[in-house]
Amino acid sequence: MFMQIAIGAIGIGIVLMVGYLVIAQVREAMPVENGSDAETALDSTQSTVFAGFGLIAVGIIVLAAFGLINVFR
């Protein structure tokens, strides 16, 4: 059970990282317009991806701690 959850969390983390890379590439490809709606939307999306990746990282750390506790029990 622990291994299935860990693999799922790693998969979600990979999807979030790919999403971040796509957003970064789209941001570079867009023409520079200060204060545009598209730039504001990209800022919001990038912040959401960062938050999601942070949550997944915390989840992986908690799962690893849980696994270590079960190993040494």
N, C-alpha and C positions, 0 to 999 in steps of 0.2 A: 504494500500500500504506500509506504513512504517513498519508494522508488518511482512509482507512477506519478505521485504528486510532484516530486522533484523534476522529473522529465517534462511534465506539463508546464511547470513554472519556467524551466529553461526555454521551452518552446515559445512561451508567451514573451519572454525577455528578448529572444531573437526576433520575433515579429515586431516588437517595439523598436528595437535598434534599426531594423530595416526601414520601418516607418520614419524614424528620425533621419536616416540617410536620404530617403526620398524627399522629405520636407526640405532638407538642406540643399539638395540639388535643385528643387523647384525655386527656392529662394534665390539661388545664384543665377538661375536662368531668367528670372523676371527683370524687367527694366526697373531702374531705381527711381522711385517716386516717393518722396517723403510724405508721410501721412496718408497714404492711399489705403483704401478699404482692404485690398488684397494683402498688403503688408501687415495690417492689423490682424487679419484672419490668420495669417501664417504665424504671427507671434503667439496668438492664442493656441493654435494647434501645436506649435512647438512646446509651449508650456505644458499642455496636456500630456504630450508624449513624455516629457521629462518627469512629470508627476507619476505617470503610469510606470515608467522604468524604475523610479525610486521605490514605488510600492512593491514591485516584483522583486527588487533587490532585497528589501526588508523581508519579504516572504521567504526568499531562498535562504537568507541568514537564519530565520526562525526555524525553517525545516531542517537545516543542517544542525542547528543546536538540538532540536528534538531527536534527530537521528543519533547524535553523539550521546545524548542522555540514554537512549534505548540501548546503545551498544555497551555502555559501561554499567548498565543496571544489573 
